[in-house]
Amino acid sequence: MIVRIATEGQYRLSDDHAEELNRLDNAAVDAVEAGNETTFREVFDQMIEMVRRDGTLVDGDDLSSSDVIIPPSDLSMEEAQEEFSGEGLIPG
């Protein structure tokens, strides 16, 4: 799975991490829908940290398309309300 962190780069993440990434995505949606910015920020930071920690940075010359695009780490709560709604970043 290729995950892009906007404004940062793409990471190759093993499919073993897809379930955890989806769980965090769903938790972020729940936090945004509840208007809980503190919980959203904690969960969103965990998503980004997991991708950075467990992923391998994709070479800039690699033109693989991203399976998931995570907004930049400085995402505001107002922007999160647009991104983290419905099924979130990861459908399904």
C-alpha positions in Angstrom: 0.0 0.0 0.0 1.3 3.5 -0.9 0.3 6.2 1.6 1.0 9.9 0.8 1.3 12.4 3.6 0.5 15.6 1.8 3.3 18.1 1.5 5.8 15.4 2.7 6.0 12.4 0.5 4.9 8.9 -0.2 5.6 5.8 2.0 5.3 2.2 1.2 3.4 0.5 4.0 2.9 -3.2 4.3 -0.7 -4.4 4.0 -0.4 -5.7 7.5 -0.7 -2.1 8.6 -3.9 -1.4 6.6 -6.3 -2.5 9.3 -4.6 -0.3 12.0 -4.6 2.7 9.6 -8.3 2.1 8.9 -9.0 1.9 12.6 -7.2 5.2 13.3 -9.1 6.8 10.3 -12.4 5.7 11.7 -11.5 7.0 15.2 -10.5 10.4 13.6 -13.9 10.5 11.8 -15.7 9.8 15.1 -13.7 12.5 16.9 -14.4 15.1 14.2 -18.1 14.2 14.2 -18.2 14.6 18.0 -16.4 18.0 17.7 -13.5 16.6 19.9 -10.5 18.4 18.6 -8.2 17.0 21.3 -9.0 13.4 20.5 -8.9 14.1 16.8 -5.4 15.6 17.1 -4.1 12.6 19.1 -5.5 10.1 16.6 -4.4 12.1 13.6 -0.9 12.4 15.0 -0.8 8.6 15.6 -1.8 8.0 11.9 1.1 10.2 10.6 3.6 8.7 13.1 2.6 5.2 12.2 3.2 5.9 8.5 6.5 7.6 9.1 7.7 4.9 11.5 6.5 1.7 9.8 6.6 2.9 6.2 9.5 3.1 3.8 9.9 6.5 2.0 9.3 6.0 -1.7 11.9 7.4 -4.0 10.9 10.7 -5.6 11.4 9.2 -9.1 8.8 6.4 -8.4 5.6 7.4 -10.1 3.4 4.9 -8.2 -0.1 6.3 -7.4 -1.1 6.7 -3.7 -3.7 4.3 -2.3 -4.4 6.7 0.6 -3.6 10.4 1.0 -3.3 11.8 4.5 -3.6 15.5 4.9 -0.6 17.5 6.1 0.3 17.3 9.8 -0.8 21.0 10.4 -4.4 20.3 9.3 -6.9 22.5 11.2 -10.0 21.2 12.8 -12.1 23.1 10.2 -10.2 21.3 7.4 -10.5 18.0 9.2 -14.3 18.4 9.1 -14.1 18.3 5.3 -11.6 15.5 5.1 -12.7 13.2 7.9 -16.4 12.6 7.2 -18.5 9.7 6.1 -16.1 6.8 5.4 -13.0 9.0 6.1 -9.8 8.8 4.1 -10.0 5.0 3.7 -13.3 3.7 2.3 -14.7 0.5 3.6 
